[in-house]
Amino acid sequence: EAAKEQVKTASVKLPDWVEKVKFKGDLRLRYQGEKTDEKADSPQRDRYRIRWRVGMVANVTDNWETGFGFASGSDDPRSTNQTLENVFQTPDVRLDYAYAKYTPFKYLSLIGGKFKNPIWAPKDLLWDGDIMPEGVAATFTHKFNDSLKVFVTPAFFILEEFSNSTKDPNLFAAQAGLEANFGMPYLKVAGTWYNFTNVEGNVFPHTSKSNSLDSKGKLFYDYDSFAAGAEIGVNLKGPVPMIAAFGEYVVSDADDDLDKDGNKDNTGYLVGLKAGHKKIDKLLDWQLKYNYRELERDAWPDFLPDSDFYGGATDTKGHEFELTIGLAKHVTFGIDYYHSKPIRKHSEREQDLIQADLILKW
């Protein structure tokens, strides 16, 4: 009788929808130390922070996919960190993403809702990695052969909605690029046009307050921009499996007038190098990365750049060093160090920031 019951249990079939659903998540424990002052003896701020994210992706049909996820943090779109403070206060849980994706052909996908940024960039000069844009996007790809692929990504992002005005701020982006892989050497490059509407004359939440403002404290420009990004590298055998160089450049149509030094303050760039494993998958995998960047005051809206680099402000320049090491499968330890300061205003106010992260993924 026991054997019959065992066979019966083994033959139970899970519902079809269970097989189409995948869960994923991660937990990050972080120490962060930062010091920002023109005085050498200024106090250092030490913070202990956590970040957790959990999500679900379901294949509704062969062509339709939907997903949603939750994360720790506040309403700041550039951070999912939760600082440990306030005598064991219970932290918030926020909607991180929720989307529907339709793939009618292998070369075309359409997505709508709140989702991962579809605009590719080799680093975070313009976009903080935590930002999940809201709107719609499409991605077209064409593969010429196993070595060469081109892609085009138009996107429409909603920035704000006003109940008392029809002039809502939005962003239209169009990116075109190519990806080439010739065995050992590889290349990825893309150019992007950003068309902002109704940004000039408005005030946005979570701004870093570093762009030019009018007498009423509202943005002085609209920030239509062109950006380019590239990464070129070589895959190797031996103790250093990959070496690559990468960079970004942006120029906006803001700040048409020259300042007293003959500058427009409307460009930015980032250059960097990295070496190690492309992905940290197992014990002793590693990656070392360095970049230098400058982002002038009106090169880009100051509510979008990486918030770890001088608070996400524009009119900044500096260095970033990163080292990540695999401790086990899906477990990594990393150190990230930033040395940054303003380009012009209060250029003596340097900031040193260090982050030590333990990350577990599932």
C-alpha positions in Angstrom: 0.0 0.0 0.0 2.9 2.4 0.8 4.5 1.7 -2.6 1.2 2.5 -4.4 0.9 5.8 -2.5 4.5 6.6 -3.4 3.8 6.0 -7.1 0.7 8.1 -6.9 2.5 11.0 -5.3 5.3 10.9 -7.8 2.8 11.1 -10.7 1.2 14.3 -9.5 1.7 16.9 -12.2 2.1 20.6 -11.3 -0.2 23.1 -13.0 1.1 24.4 -16.3 1.2 28.0 -15.0 3.8 27.0 -12.4 6.2 25.7 -15.0 5.9 29.1 -16.8 6.8 31.2 -13.8 10.3 32.0 -12.6 11.2 33.8 -9.3 14.4 35.7 -8.8 15.9 38.0 -6.2 19.0 39.3 -4.5 20.2 40.7 -1.1 23.0 43.2 -0.7 24.6 44.1 2.6 26.6 47.4 2.4 29.0 49.5 4.4 29.3 53.0 3.1 31.8 55.6 4.3 31.8 59.2 2.9 33.5 62.4 3.5 32.7 65.7 1.8 34.4 68.9 2.8 37.1 71.4 1.9 38.6 70.8 5.3 40.9 67.8 5.9 39.5 67.3 9.4 35.8 67.2 8.5 33.9 64.3 10.0 33.2 61.1 8.0 29.7 59.6 7.7 29.4 55.9 8.1 26.3 54.1 7.0 25.2 50.5 7.0 22.6 49.7 4.4 20.7 46.8 2.9 19.0 46.3 -0.4 16.7 43.4 -1.3 14.8 42.7 -4.5 12.5 40.0 -5.4 10.6 39.5 -8.7 8.6 37.1 -10.9 8.6 36.6 -14.6 5.8 34.6 -16.3 5.6 33.4 -19.9 1.9 33.8 -20.6 2.2 32.4 -24.1 5.1 31.8 -26.5 5.0 35.5 -27.5 3.8 37.2 -24.3 5.7 37.8 -21.1 4.8 39.7 -17.9 6.8 40.4 -14.8 6.8 42.4 -11.6 9.2 43.0 -8.7 9.5 44.7 -5.3 12.5 46.3 -3.7 13.6 48.0 -0.5 14.2 51.8 -0.4 12.2 55.0 -0.6 10.4 56.8 -3.5 13.8 57.9 -4.9 14.1 56.2 -8.3 17.9 56.3 -8.1 18.2 54.2 -4.9 16.9 50.9 -3.5 19.1 51.2 -0.4 17.6 51.1 3.0 19.8 52.7 5.7 19.8 51.0 9.0 18.6 53.7 11.5 15.6 54.8 13.6 15.8 52.1 16.3 14.9 49.1 14.3 12.2 50.9 12.3 10.3 48.6 9.8 11.5 49.7 6.3 9.3 50.3 3.2 8.7 47.9 0.3 8.2 49.5 -3.1 7.1 48.4 -6.6 10.4 48.1 -8.6 9.0 47.1 -11.9 5.8 45.8 -13.6 5.6 45.3 -17.3 4.1 43.4 -20.2 6.4 42.3 -23.1 5.3 41.1 -26.6 7.7 39.4 -29.0 5.8 38.8 -32.3 9.1 38.0 -34.1 12.6 37.0 -33.1 13.9 40.3 -34.2 11.2 42.5 -32.6 10.1 43.0 -29.0 7.7 45.5 -27.5 7.5 46.4 -23.8 5.2 48.7 -21.7 4.9 49.6 -18.1 7.8 50.1 -15.7 10.8 48.2 -16.8 14.6 47.9 -17.0 16.1 50.7 -19.1 16.3 49.4 -22.7 18.9 52.1 -23.7 22.4 50.6 -23.7 25.4 52.3 -22.2 28.7 50.9 -21.1 28.6 52.7 -17.7 26.4 55.0 -15.7 27.4 58.6 -16.7 23.8 59.4 -17.7 21.6 56.8 -16.1 21.6 55.5 -12.6 21.4 51.7 -12.7 18.4 51.7 -10.3 16.1 53.7 -12.5 13.3 51.8 -14.0 11.7 54.0 -16.7 8.0 54.1 -17.2 6.4 54.1 -20.7 6.9 52.0 -23.8 9.8 50.8 -25.9 10.6 48.6 -28.8 13.8 46.8 -29.8 14.6 45.7 -33.3 17.6 43.4 -33.9 19.1 42.0 -37.1 21.8 39.4 -37.1 23.9 39.3 -40.2 25.9 36.3 -39.0 27.3 34.8 -35.8 29.7 37.7 -35.5 27.7 40.9 -36.3 24.4 42.2 -35.1 22.7 45.6 -35.3 20.0 47.0 -33.0 17.6 49.9 -32.9 15.6 50.9 -29.8 13.0 53.7 -29.8 11.5 54.5 -26.4 8.9 56.9 -24.9 9.3 57.6 -21.2 6.8 59.5 -19.1 8.6 61.9 -16.7 5.6 63.6 -15.0 1.9 64.1 -15.3 0.2 67.4 -14.3 -3.5 67.5 -13.5 -3.8 71.2 -14.3 -1.8 71.3 -17.6 -1.6 69.5 -20.9 2.1 70.1 -21.2 3.3 67.0 -19.4 7.1 66.4 -19.4 8.2 63.4 -21.4 11.3 61.9 -23.0 11.6 60.3 -26.5 14.8 58.4 -27.0 16.1 56.6 -30.2 19.2 54.4 -30.1 21.0 52.6 -32.9 24.1 50.5 -32.5 26.0 47.4 -33.5 27.6 44.5 -31.7 30.5 42.5 -33.2 32.2 39.5 -31.8 35.1 38.0 -33.8 36.2 35.3 -31.3 38.8 37.0 -29.2 38.2 40.7 -30.0 34.7 42.2 -29.6 33.0 45.6 -30.0 29.8 47.3 -29.1 28.9 50.8 -30.0 25.7 52.9 -30.1 24.5 56.4 -30.6 21.3 57.8 -28.9 19.2 60.9 -29.5 17.2 62.2 -26.5 14.3 64.6 -27.1 12.9 66.1 -23.9 9.6 67.9 -24.0 8.3 70.4 -21.4 11.3 70.0 -19.1 12.3 73.7 -19.4 10.4 75.7 -16.8 9.5 72.8 -14.5 10.7 71.5 -11.2 11.2 67.7 -10.7 11.4 65.6 -7.6 14.7 64.0 -6.6 16.8 66.6 -8.4 20.4 67.1 -7.4 20.0 70.9 -7.7 23.0 71.3 -10.0 21.5 72.4 -13.3 20.9 76.0 -14.3 17.7 77.5 -12.8 15.7 80.6 -13.6 14.7 83.2 -11.0 11.8 81.0 -9.9 14.0 78.0 -9.2 12.8 76.1 -12.3 15.0 74.4 -15.0 16.4 76.9 -17.5 16.8 74.5 -20.4 15.1 71.5 -22.1 18.2 69.3 -22.4 17.8 67.7 -25.8 21.0 65.6 -26.2 23.0 63.3 -28.3 25.0 60.5 -26.5 27.4 57.9 -27.8 28.8 54.9 -26.0 31.3 52.2 -26.9 33.2 49.2 -25.5 36.0 47.4 -27.2 37.8 44.5 -25.7 39.5 41.2 -26.2 38.8 37.8 -24.7 41.9 36.0 -23.6 42.9 32.7 -22.1 44.8 32.5 -18.8 44.6 34.4 -15.5 43.2 37.5 -17.2 40.2 36.3 -19.3 39.2 39.7 -20.6 40.6 43.3 -21.1 38.4 46.1 -22.4 38.2 49.9 -22.8 34.9 51.7 -22.7 33.6 55.3 -22.9 30.6 57.6 -23.1 30.1 61.1 -24.5 27.1 63.5 -24.3 26.3 66.9 -25.6 23.1 68.9 -25.1 21.6 71.9 -26.8 21.4 73.7 -23.4 23.5 76.7 -22.5 23.9 78.4 -25.9 25.8 81.3 -24.3 29.5 81.1 -23.5 30.5 81.8 -19.9 33.4 84.1 -19.0 35.9 81.3 -19.7 34.5 80.6 -23.2 32.7 77.4 -22.2 29.1 76.2 -22.8 28.9 73.8 -19.9 26.9 71.3 -22.0 29.1 68.3 -22.5 30.2 65.3 -20.6 32.4 62.2 -21.1 33.6 59.0 -19.4 36.6 56.8 -20.2 37.5 53.6 -18.5 39.3 50.3 -18.5 38.3 46.9 -17.1 39.9 43.4 -16.8 38.9 40.0 -15.5 35.9 37.8 -16.0 32.9 39.2 -17.9 30.5 37.7 -15.3 31.2 36.8 -11.8 29.7 33.3 -11.6 31.8 31.2 -9.2 34.5 31.2 -6.5 37.5 33.4 -7.4 36.0 34.9 -10.5 37.1 38.6 -10.5 36.8 41.9 -12.3 38.7 45.1 -11.8 37.3 48.3 -13.3 38.4 52.0 -13.4 36.8 55.1 -15.0 37.2 58.9 -15.1 34.3 61.1 -15.9 33.3 64.8 -16.3 29.7 65.9 -16.6 29.2 69.6 -17.0 26.4 71.6 -15.4 23.9 71.5 -18.3 25.0 68.5 -20.2 22.2 66.4 -18.8 19.2 66.6 -16.4 20.5 66.2 -12.9 17.8 63.8 -11.7 19.1 60.9 -13.8 22.9 60.3 -13.3 24.4 57.8 -11.0 23.5 58.9 -7.5 26.7 57.4 -5.9 28.9 59.8 -7.9 28.7 63.1 -5.9 25.0 62.6 -5.2 24.1 62.3 -8.8 24.9 65.9 -9.5 26.1 67.5 -12.7 29.1 70.0 -12.7 31.2 67.1 -11.4 34.3 65.2 -12.2 36.4 62.4 -10.7 37.5 58.8 -10.5 35.9 55.5 -9.7 37.7 52.2 -8.9 35.8 48.9 -8.6 36.9 45.4 -7.6 34.5 42.4 -7.5 35.4 38.9 -6.4 33.3 35.7 -6.5 33.0 34.0 -3.1 30.8 31.1 -4.3 28.2 30.6 -7.0 25.8 33.6 -6.9 27.8 35.2 -4.0 30.1 38.1 -4.6 32.1 40.7 -2.6 32.9 44.1 -4.0 34.6 47.3 -3.1 33.7 50.6 -5.0 35.7 53.8 -4.4 34.8 57.3 -5.7 36.9 60.4 -5.6 34.9 63.3 -7.0 34.4 67.1 -6.9 32.6 69.9 -8.7 34.1 71.2 -11.9 33.5 74.9 -11.2 31.2 75.8 -8.3 32.8 75.0 -4.9 35.5 73.0 -6.6 37.3 72.7 -3.3 34.5 70.5 -1.9 35.9 67.1 -2.7 34.1 63.9 -1.8 35.6 60.5 -1.0 33.1 57.6 -0.9 33.8 53.9 -0.4 31.3 51.1 -0.5 31.9 47.4 0.5 29.1 45.1 -0.7 28.2 41.5 0.0 25.7 40.3 -2.6 23.7 37.0 -2.7 21.5 36.2 -5.7 19.0 33.5 -6.4 
